[in-house]
Amino acid sequence: MKKKVLLAFFVLLAGITVVNQMPVQAAQTQPTKKELKKQVDQMTLEEEIGQMYAVPSNGDPQAMKQAIKQYHLGGLVLFARDLAQQKRPEFQQKIAAYQTAAQIPLLIGTDQEGGSVSRLSVNPNLTGGQSFPAPKTIYDQYGFNGSEDLSRKTAQALHQLGINWNFSPVVDVTSDHKSFIFDRTLGQNYDQTANYAVRVVRGMQSAKVAATLKHFPGYGSAADTHTGLATTKRPLSQFQHDDFLPFRAGIRMGVDSIMVAHIIATNIDDKYPASLSPAAHRILRKELDFKKVIVSDDLGMGAIKEFARQQKISADVQAVKAGNDIIMSRNYATGTPAIAKAVQQGEIPRSQIDQSVYRILKMKRELGLLHQ
């Protein structure tokens, strides 16, 4: 992309007017930690499990509203089809209707990385024709200041539309230009990517949009898990010395969430993909001291479908067993009773469910979604 196009991008974004996203009312008080814990205590098991679901939209607003009501869903994930062919007021009204259907305000998430993964790019009507270049493109032209500015202004655009959770930034690092993930990365080394994580988290969350570091423990040059299982045999020491650097930096900056990859890192867990691995989650909680929301990558991806079929397991149940607070899955109708059964049979402690829901509610509170 030529420099003059990038300059035009920033000029266009500078004109965004940020409005309060529904149903937030800034003048109202937010619940205390004690009140959040009381709210968790008063919820039924099914209501709690519903909060742990971030459901990829099927593109049918009426069906999604019904699911939100019936299963007490905590979040919704939007894709290109959900943003296409609508004017801004129409889209905002749709998001407001989703929020009205929810007993507890929803996390509305999307993948807005820029470049090849840019949901906002599908419909210029929503953003006044703005462009959203890839992270590497912005960094190469404007450095870290440009990365932070882009993240803040992109978050402002999301916030204006009612989207409060962005599955970005990608903080994976690979030197293999032909690898699946390379074009979505910063294209720099671990130290520079750590600095990038700090800038993007700060910029994005300043606009009341939750940032998400991905894909823990570090994708490296592994194959594409959208289509099938991918394995890396890199030693744990390499993850600790290299891949964890951007995650640690983002955690210190206060990132709201971290997404766990579907790769099998054999020297962390030689059986389960990281997203389903208790060992990977223990590292994230204990070694990296992450205290906020852990979310699985989409459990509908090929790697997990293949693994669940081979092992004859429920991916949703295993994802909760592993330690995810939020599972990204369309299988809420069968997954909710399966998870509830696992809790009732002692396979998953109820206290773990309580703790996950408390983290989710804290995240919603920090985004200004909960009010009294």
N, C-alpha and C positions, 0 to 999 in steps of 0.2 A: 504493500500500500504506500502511495506517495505521501510525502510529508504534508503537502497542502490538504490532502484528504483528511489526515489526522487532525490538522489544525481546525478544519471545518467541523470535525466530530466534536472537539472540545467547545467550539463556539456554540454549536447547537445545544449541547448538554447544559451549557451555562444558563440557558434560558428556561430550564425546568422550574416550575413552581411546585414545591412540595406541599401536599395537603395531608391532613390526618386520615389514616386509613381506617375504614370501618371495621369493628365497632368501637375503636379507641376514642376515649374522651379524656384528653390530657388533664383537664381540671379535676377529674375524679381521683380519689386516692387508690393506691394499689394495696393488695393484701400483704400482711406481714408474713414472715416465715412461719410463725405459730399458726396463723390463719390458714396458710397453705397446707400445713400438716393436718390440721383439723378437717379441711376439705377432703384430703386423701382418705382419712379415717372414715369419713361418712360415705365414701363411694362404694358401690358394689364391686365385686371382682370383675364382672363383665364391663362395667363402666371404666374401670382402671385399664383393662386390657384394650378397650377401644381407644383410649388415649395413647396407647403405645403403637398404634397403626398410623403410618403415613401412606395413604393409598394412592397409587398412580391412577390418575383420572382415566376413565374409559371414553371420555369425550361426550358423554350424555349428561347434561346438567341435571335433568330430572332424576335420573337414576342415581347420580352422585348425592343429590340432596336427600333422597330416601335412605341411602346407605349411611350418610352422616347421622341422620336421626335414629335409625334403627340400631346401629352398632356403636353409637357414641364415639365416632371416629375423632381422633385428635389432630389429624393432619391430612392434607390433600396435596398431591404432586401434579403440577401442570406440565404438559408437553406442547409441542408446536401446534397441534390441532386445537388445543384449548385456547390459544391466543390468536389463531388465524381468522381473517375476514370479519373483524369486528371493529367498530369505532370505540374510542376510549370510554365514553359514558356507558355504552352497552356492556363492555367488559367489566367495568367497575360495578355495575349493577349485578352482574352474574356472581362476582366474588362476594358482594354484600349479601346476596341470597344464600350462598353457601354458609356464610357466617351466621345468618339468621337461623339456619337449620340446625346449627350446633348449640348444644347446651353450654359447652365451654368453648370459647373462641378458638378457631382453628389456626394451626400453622399452615400457611399456604406457601409451598415450596416450588422451586424450579431450578433447572440447570442453566444459569446464565454466566458462563465462563468467558464468553467472547470468542470470536473466530469461528471455528467449525462447530462449536456447541454454544449456540446463542439463540435462546427461545424468543427474545425480544426482536430479533432480526426478521422473524417470519412475517411480522405485520407492522410496517412503518406507521400505520395509522395510530398505533398505541404510543409512539414515542416521537412523533413529529418528524419522521424520516431519519432519525439518527442512525449512525453506524456503530458497531461494537466490535472493534478489532481484537485480534488474538492477543493474549498477554505478552507473548514474545515480540509482537509488532510494536506495541506501545512501549515496552521496556527498551527495545533497540533504539527507538526515536527519542524517548523522553526520560528514560531511567526510572528509578524508584519513585520519584515525585509524580511522574506521569501515571505509574501503576496505582498509587494511592488516590490520585485525583480521579482516575477512571473508576476505581472501585466505589468511591463515594458517590459519584454522579450516576453510576449505574444503579446503585442502591436507592438513590433518590427516585429514579425512574420506576424501579420495582415497587417502592413504597407507595408511590402515587397511584399505582394500579391495584394496591391491596395485597401485594405479594410481600411476605415478611420473612422469608427464609430462602437463602440462596445456597445451592450446593456448589460452592466455590470458595476459595481458590484451590486449583489443582497444585499440590506441592510435591508431586512425584518428580524424580530426577532420573534421566537416562541420557547416555551419550550416544545411543543408537538412534540415528536420525530416521531409520526405517521402522522403528518399533511402533506399535499401536498407539502408545500414549504420547509420543514425542511432541506432536503438533499442538497438544493441549497444555504442555508444560511451559515454564518460563524459558527453557532452553539453556539454562545456566547451571553452575555447580551447586552443591549443597549449601554452602555458606550464603551465596547470593540468593538462593531460593528461600532460605530462612529469613533473610532481610525482606524479601518480597512478601512472605507470609505475614510478617509484622505490619507492613504497610497496607496490605489489602484488608486484613482483619480490622485494623484501626479505621480505615476509610469506610468500609462497608457498614460496620456496626455503629458508626457515628450517625448513620441515617436510619437507625432502628430496624435494620434488616440483619438477621442472624447469618453469620458467615459459617462455612463448613470446610475444614481442612480435609482434603482427600488425596489419595486413598491409603489409609493406614493398613499395614506397616510400611508401605512404600512400594509402588508398583514396579519400579525398575523397568526392565525390558521384557517383562512377561507378556504372554500372548493375550489376546482379546477375550475377556471373560463374558462378553455379551453372547458369544457363540459357543463356548465350551470351557472345560476345565483348563486352568493354566497353573504351572508349577514353577517355583524358583528354589534353587538349592543354595542360595547365598547364605553364608554363616550368620548367626544371630549377631555376632560382633560387628559385622558390616552394617547391619540395620542400626545397631546402637551407635556406631561411630558416624554413620553417614545419613541414612534415610530418616532417622528420628530427629535430626537437627531442625528441619522446618516445622515439624510438629511441636517440638519443645518451644520454639520461638513463638508460634501461634498461641500455644497454651499460656505462656507468660503474658501475652498480650490480652488474654481473656476471651479467646474464641468461644463461641456459644456451642459449637458442635463439631464432631469429627466423624467422618464416614469411613467404615471399614470395608476393605476390598474383598473380592471373592478369590483372590489368588491363594494357592496352597504354598505357604512358605515352610518347607520341610524341616528346617532347623528351629522353627517356632512350634509347629504342630504338623506332624507328617500324616495326619488323618483328615483333619477338617480344614476347609477353606477358612481364611482368617475371619470372615464375617460370621462363621458358625463355630469359631474356636474359643473355648474358655481360656486357653493359654494366651492367645493374642490379646484378649480383653483384659486379662490380669496384667499384662505388660503395660497396656495403655493406662490402666487405673493405678497400678502400684509403682512401676518404674518411671513413667512419665507424669504421674500424679495428676491425671486429668479427672476433674470432679464434675464436669458438666455432661451434656447429652451426647451419647454414642448412638449413631444411626447406622444400620446396615445399608450397604448398596442394595439395589433393587433385587429382591429375591426371585423375581420372574426372569432374570437373565439366564442364558443358556448354561453357564457353569453350575449354578445352583440347581436348576431343573435336572441336569444330568446327575449331579451328586446325590440329590434326594432320591432319584429313581434307583440309582445303584445301591444306595444304603437302605432304601425302603423306610425313610424317615419323613417326618413333617419338618420342612425347612423353617417354618414359622416357630414351631416349638423349640427347635434346636437353636435358632437365633436368639430367642429369649433366654434359654439355658446358658448360652455363651456369655451373655451380659449386655446385649444391646438394650438401650432404653427405648428406642423407636425402631420398628422394623418396617421397611418399605416393601409392601406386599399387597397384592390384590386379593389374597385368599382369606380375607377377614371373616367371611361367612363360615368357613370350615376351621380356620385357624383360631378364632375366638374360643369356641368350645373345646378345641384340642389343648390350647394353652391353659384354659380353666381346669380341665381334667388333670393336666400335669401338676398344677398347683394343688389341687385337692388330693392327689395321690402322693404329695411330698417330693415330687421330682424337681419342682421349682419352689423355693421358699416364698410365701406370701410377702415377707418383708422385702424381698428383692423387687417384687412388683411395686410395692409401696414406694420404695426408694426411687425407682425409675419414674413413676408418675410424679413424684415430688420434684425431680429434676426437670421434667417436662413443664410442669406448672411454673417453676422458677424461670425457665426460659421464656415462657409466655408472658410472665410478669415483667421481665426485663425488656420485652418488646412492647410493653404498654398495652397488652391485649386483655389483661385482667383488671377489673375495676369493681368497686363496691357501690 
